[in-house]
Amino acid sequence: MNCSFDIALKNRAILLKFLTDFSLDQLNEVPKGYRNSIYWNIAHVVVTQQLLVYKLSDVPMLIDADLVDAYRKGTKTEHDVTQQEVNHLKTLLFSTIEQTQKDYNSGTFKTYNQYTVSTKSTLTCVEEAIEFNNFHEGIHLGYILAMKNSIIS
């Protein structure tokens, strides 16, 4: 699983560059043809990782319920975020993956509640959830890269 965690951290480093390099207005913008902002996509991947890995393993999540409610599957950008929210998300990008790796290595994830994702794959264990999460984050990185062209054009 070390490779999966390495991939996750590298993807999160790419996402951090958007939170660092883009203005607050750019992070909040919902380009024409999209339903969410760059910020929403990044917050969504943090929330989804926690739901797929922790909640489905019956382990307490590392993030607040309010964040989950605002950025889980089926939500959309509802309001502009503040710089304080961006700064908090920057820390969550890495702290959640680093803690997941520690928890995985220490055997924290003992059970898993099978879950079928939108691609119709059924996750049956935490290892599959971690691997699927990397795929999911790649999809959202693709959205962000496409959105970037609409925002800076």
Beta strands, then each sheet from edge to edge (+ up, - down):
strand 1: 115-116
strand 2: 122-123
sheet 1: 1+ 2-
end
